[in-house]
Amino acid sequence: MAQLINRLESELTVLSSAAIHALTSVQQAVDATDTAEPRDESTQRWLTVAAEALDLAIVAHQAMQRVAAVQEER
């Protein structure tokens, strides 16, 4: 059972790291092409959803790191 938990933690950590990397890349690309022109409503909604997804991915990643640290202590 411990091996299964370790494998799950490892896979979730990799997944959350990849999500953070992808969403950060999107954010950087948007920031790099940002102009003074206002964004249309659909673009703004998409960016809001992407920002929320990035926040959630970071929280998940941090949680998995804490779980892994506790597991290592055992």
N, C-alpha and C positions, 0 to 999 in steps of 0.2 A: 504494500500500500504506500509506503514511504517513497518508493521509486516512482510510482505513478504520480504522486503529489509533486515530487521534484521535477518530473518531466512536464507536467502541466504548468508549473510555475515558470519553467524555462521557456516553454512555447509561448505563454502569455506575455512574458517579458520581451521576447523577440518581436511578437506582434505589436505590442504597445510601442516599442522603440521604432518600428517601421512606420507606424501611424504618425507618431510625433515627427519623424523625419519628413514624411510626405506632406503633412499639413504645414510644417514649418517652411518647406520649399515653396508651397503654394503661397503662403503669406509673404515670403520674400519676393516672389515673382510679382505679386500684386503691388507690394510696396515699391518695387523698382519701376513699375510702369504707371504709378499713381500720378495723376495730373490734377490740375485745379478744377477740371470739369466734374460736375456732380455725377455720381453713379446712378444708373436707373434702379428702380425698385427691386427688380428680380436679382440684379447683381448684388445689391446691398443685402437682400435676404440670404443669398448663397454665401456671401462672406460672413454673415452672422452665424449661419449654421456651421461653416468651416471653423470659425473661431471657437464655437462651443465644442465642436468635435475635438479640436486641439486641446482645449482645457480638460475635457474628459479623458483623453488619451494620456495626458500628463498625470492626472490624478490616478488613473489605473496603473500607470508605470510606477509611480511612487508607492502605491499600495503593494504592488508585487515585489518591489525591492524590500519593503518592510517585512512581508511574509517570508521572503527568502532569507532575510537576516535572522528572523526568529527560528526558522527551520534549521539554519546552520548552527545556532546556539544549542539546539537539541542534540 
